[in-house]
Amino acid sequence: MSGDLADASGGRLDQSPANPSAAAPRARSRLVIPALGLTQIIGYGTLYYSFSILAPAMARDFGWPTEWIFGALSGALLIGGLAAPWAGRWMDRYGAARIMTVGSLAAAAALIACALAPVGIAFVPALIAIEIASTLVQYGAAFALLVQQQSHTAQRSIVHLTLIAGFASTIFWPITTALHNALSWQQVYFVFAAMNLFICLPIHAWLSRLDRPPNETGNADGTTQSTVVDGSLPAAARRRGFILMAIGFALQSFVGSAILVHMLPLLGALGLGVAGVMVGTLFGPAQVASRFINMMFGKNLSQIRLAMISATLLPASAALLLLTAPSVPGALAFAVLFGMGNGLYSIVSGVLPLALFGSEGYGARQGQLMSVRLIVSSAAPFAFALLMENIGVSWALTITAVLGSGALLAFMGIARLSSEPHAG
């Protein structure tokens, strides 16, 4: 499918020299991915990755146990997931870039509200506001923007975007740590609010001027309106295909969230506490490496096959850790496989819905899928902790690997639907 999209895009670009006035819009369109990548790094860095570093100070100031702070985060993620379908429909109706502009303003306001919260009970609704704002500015919204502005090159653009945004944790963990060494967590959140307000907001506002909502015709700067992309899944199979895709993504979210949150205690329980730092240093680069490899060599790989590879790597990494513990080389291999699986999953969550169902209604579908992923992600750490406490770490990891394997079966089911001659 991606090859067809690239060819279609190429056809459009070949016609452009006949229209010199289109050169400036094309030059601006080349800045879309770097600009959007910057806002994704800031969005994930300020609204997500910084939380684990600042949480102990938050708990101390509010007089709460640290687990209460993370419990509040889980509840906020759940509510953010419930709000995601509405966000997706707004993106289809008004344009994703406009929704991201509003989201940047909401993110800044929510961060300020968190910083100003005098007690924990006032902090919780502000944290919920952060998670709702996150659904308006992070991957789901960014993918919808790329589909609306560049539908015939969106699959490739999503890969490039995730490659850039994959550095969010690498950049913001040390930034947050350095800021927190000099500032209180409240002051750090003020700095992060300023980043969303004075960097992300202007970029998203600029991006909103490059397109119009899907229900309007023409573009403000004279660029050609994006052509609708048809999905590869036959119409009669789309309902079943969407359910299978949602199940696959939900199971991958469970594995990824459960293991990532409990990475250090999990390694310690398996006798690998000394490997924790090394595993942590490999995880991020492995995510980026998988996206780079896919960008360079995955052009002829169908999106459903990419989904299958991603769904294979996550449970395989859990199984490898279980079978090799307490081997340090085994733990390092686990980190690479787990990081690569997560890296590819970020791509798949954006490109597979487009490949299967097309660009019409993409924002609403992303909102529904984002809701499933966020709800499962919010519950997974708690469920995994219960499993470890009641049946032991080995059985908890085994169950997680089995659940992850279910994602592979779901994507294999989609591939079968695609090949059924009677499905259309």
Salt bridges, closest charged atoms under 4 A:
GLU216 OE1 - ARG212 NH1 3.35
ASP221 OD2 - ARG28 NH2 3.36
GLU420 OE1 - HIS422 NE2 3.29
